[in-house]
Amino acid sequence: MNQVMRANIVATILLTGCVSAPVIDYTKIDAECGRICQKNEAECNTRYAELPTVQFTHCKPELNACVKACPPPETTPIVNPDKATANSDAASSKLSIADRLKLLNELHNSGVITDKEYADKRQEILKSL
């Protein structure tokens, strides 16, 4: 097999998304926060549906940053995040204000939300004090 064919095979594998990121263990984070992260990832994947490489290089790091900002789970059983239907406002209101601000900051820093969205949501959270 020549160099060009090998390069084409590798490029095809990368562009079709056959190489994937490690699976995230949602049992190690707050279930509601995990749902928010999954919703954000789904929206990102939809924006870049025609560009699998961009999905992988943009959406996966955003998901990882979001998950990293989530608090550990409570002692209550965790619901399967794949079957989650709660909206993000209800989910985020169950987090403490400090956790909500931390998650909001992570989402803003990773580029998931705009400056305006960040400022508006931050004000909303602070008003709930």
C-alpha positions in Angstrom: 0.0 0.0 0.0 1.5 3.3 -1.0 1.8 6.5 1.1 -1.0 8.3 -0.6 -3.5 5.5 0.0 -2.5 5.3 3.7 -2.9 9.0 4.1 -6.3 8.8 2.5 -7.4 6.0 4.8 -6.2 7.9 7.8 -7.9 11.1 6.7 -11.2 9.3 6.0 -11.2 7.7 9.4 -10.6 11.0 11.1 -13.1 12.9 9.0 -15.9 10.4 9.5 -15.5 10.5 13.3 -14.4 6.9 13.7 -11.8 8.1 16.2 -13.8 9.1 19.3 -13.1 10.6 22.7 -13.3 8.6 25.9 -16.7 7.9 27.2 -17.8 10.2 30.1 -18.9 8.5 33.3 -22.0 10.5 34.1 -22.4 8.6 37.5 -19.5 10.7 38.8 -21.2 14.1 38.3 -24.5 15.7 39.3 -27.2 14.2 37.0 -28.9 17.5 36.3 -25.6 19.2 35.4 -24.8 16.2 33.2 -28.1 16.7 31.3 -27.2 20.4 30.7 -23.8 19.3 29.3 -25.4 16.7 27.0 -28.0 19.2 25.8 -25.2 21.7 25.0 -23.2 19.0 23.2 -26.2 18.0 21.1 -26.7 21.6 20.1 -23.1 22.0 19.1 -23.2 18.7 17.1 -26.2 20.0 15.3 -24.4 23.2 14.4 -21.5 21.2 12.9 -23.5 18.2 11.5 -21.8 18.4 8.2 -18.3 18.7 9.7 -17.4 15.7 11.8 -13.9 16.8 12.4 -15.1 20.1 13.7 -17.6 18.3 15.9 -14.8 16.3 17.4 -12.3 19.1 17.9 -14.9 21.7 19.0 -17.9 20.0 20.6 -16.0 17.3 22.6 -13.7 19.8 24.4 -16.8 21.9 25.2 -18.5 18.9 26.7 -15.4 18.0 28.7 -15.2 21.5 30.1 -18.9 21.5 31.0 -18.6 18.1 32.7 -15.5 19.2 34.6 -17.4 22.1 36.0 -20.2 19.9 37.3 -20.4 19.1 41.1 -20.2 15.5 42.3 -23.5 13.6 42.5 -25.8 13.8 45.5 -26.5 10.7 47.4 -29.8 10.2 45.5 -29.8 7.7 42.6 -28.7 9.0 39.3 -31.2 8.9 36.4 -30.0 7.7 33.1 -28.9 10.9 31.3 -29.9 9.5 27.9 -33.5 9.5 28.9 -33.4 13.0 30.5 -36.1 15.4 29.5 -35.8 18.2 32.1 -35.1 21.6 30.6 -31.8 23.4 31.4 -33.4 26.1 33.6 -35.0 23.6 35.9 -31.9 21.6 36.0 -29.6 24.5 36.8 -31.9 25.8 39.5 -31.2 22.6 41.6 -27.5 23.5 41.7 -26.2 25.9 44.3 -25.7 29.5 43.2 -21.9 29.1 43.4 -22.1 25.9 41.3 -24.3 27.6 38.7 -21.9 30.5 38.4 -19.0 28.2 38.1 -20.7 26.2 35.4 -21.7 29.4 33.6 -18.1 30.6 33.7 -16.8 27.3 32.3 -19.4 27.4 29.5 -18.4 31.0 28.7 -14.7 30.3 28.8 -15.1 27.3 26.5 -17.1 29.4 24.0 -20.4 27.5 24.4 -22.2 30.7 25.2 -21.7 34.3 24.0 -20.7 37.3 26.2 -24.2 38.6 26.1 -25.7 35.2 27.1 -23.2 35.0 29.9 -23.9 38.4 31.2 -27.7 37.9 31.0 -27.6 34.5 32.7 -25.2 35.8 35.4 -27.5 38.6 36.3 -30.4 36.2 36.4 -28.5 33.9 38.8 -27.4 36.8 41.0 -31.0 38.1 41.2 -32.0 34.8 42.7 -29.9 35.5 45.8 
